Amino acid sequence: MLFEVAPLDAYRVIMKVDERDITEVRVGQGGRLALSSMPNDEIALVVEKITPVSVVDEGRNFFRVEAVAKGAVEKLRPGMEGVGKIQVERRKLAWIWTHKLVHWMRMWVWSWWP
């Protein structure tokens, strides 16, 4: 890529959400973004669009979720990367620790069920 053109006052934040977690994401949900270059400065964001097509990356399926940054936009630059967290409803710790294992077991049983 030779040039990347982007407006300096309105950025789209692109997040990759695992296919197992996409059912929890809704348009309008809020979240936070911590950039690799500024890990102590969290930026608020709001989910704007969820694409219905998954992409394969790192051997797993992800959905592309677009969000818009709220505040501290003057610090953002094209190509920045970091970690985004979308807020969902409160969950019990047992569910948080075990839901991926339970999902895997369901899929395994389903694949062997006649």
C-alpha positions in Angstrom: 0.0 0.0 0.0 1.4 3.3 -1.0 -1.1 5.8 0.5 -4.0 5.5 2.8 -6.5 8.4 2.8 -8.7 8.9 5.8 -10.5 11.9 7.4 -8.8 13.0 10.6 -12.0 13.8 12.4 -14.1 10.7 11.9 -12.7 7.2 12.2 -14.2 3.8 11.8 -13.0 1.2 14.3 -13.0 -2.3 12.8 -13.1 -5.2 15.3 -12.9 -8.9 14.6 -15.4 -10.7 16.8 -15.2 -14.5 17.2 -18.1 -16.4 15.7 -18.9 -17.9 19.1 -19.4 -14.4 20.6 -21.2 -12.6 17.8 -24.7 -13.4 19.1 -24.0 -11.2 22.1 -23.2 -8.1 20.0 -25.9 -5.6 19.0 -25.8 -2.3 17.1 -25.7 0.6 19.6 -23.8 -1.2 22.3 -21.0 0.7 23.9 -17.5 -0.4 24.6 -13.9 0.7 25.0 -10.8 0.7 22.9 -7.2 0.5 24.1 -4.6 1.1 21.4 -1.2 -0.5 21.4 0.5 2.8 21.2 -1.6 4.3 24.0 -2.6 1.5 26.4 -3.5 3.8 29.3 -5.9 6.0 27.3 -9.1 4.1 26.7 -11.4 5.5 24.0 -15.2 5.1 24.2 -16.8 3.5 21.2 -20.3 2.6 19.9 -21.1 -0.4 17.7 -22.5 0.9 14.4 -22.6 -2.1 12.0 -22.2 -5.9 12.1 -21.4 -7.5 8.8 -23.3 -10.8 8.2 -20.2 -12.5 6.5 -17.4 -14.2 8.4 -13.8 -14.2 7.5 -11.1 -16.7 8.4 -8.1 -15.4 10.2 -5.6 -17.2 12.4 -7.5 -20.5 11.8 -10.7 -19.2 13.3 -13.9 -17.5 11.9 -14.5 -13.8 12.8 -17.2 -11.4 12.0 -16.3 -7.8 11.1 -17.9 -5.3 13.5 -17.7 -1.6 12.8 -17.8 1.0 15.6 -17.4 4.7 15.8 -14.9 6.3 18.3 -16.4 8.8 20.8 -13.9 11.3 22.1 -10.1 11.5 21.9 -10.4 11.2 18.1 -7.6 13.7 17.6 -5.2 11.1 18.9 -6.2 8.4 16.3 -4.3 7.8 13.1 -4.9 5.3 10.3 -3.5 1.8 10.8 -3.5 1.9 14.6 -4.2 -1.4 16.3 -5.3 -2.4 19.7 -8.0 -4.3 21.8 -11.6 -3.4 21.8 -14.1 -4.6 24.4 -17.9 -4.4 23.9 -20.0 -4.3 26.9 -22.7 -6.9 27.2 -25.0 -7.7 30.2 -23.5 -8.9 33.5 -22.7 -12.6 33.7 -21.9 -15.0 36.5 -18.2 -15.9 36.8 -19.0 -19.6 36.4 -20.6 -18.8 33.0 -17.6 -16.6 31.9 -15.1 -19.3 32.8 -17.0 -22.3 31.2 -19.2 -21.1 28.3 -16.6 -21.7 25.6 -16.0 -25.3 26.9 -19.7 -25.9 27.0 -20.1 -24.6 23.5 -17.2 -26.9 22.3 -18.8 -29.9 24.0 -22.2 -29.2 22.4 -20.6 -29.0 19.0 -18.6 -32.2 19.6 -21.7 -34.2 20.7 -23.7 -32.8 17.8 -21.1 -33.9 15.3 -21.1 -37.5 16.6 -24.9 -37.7 17.1 -26.5 -40.0 14.5 
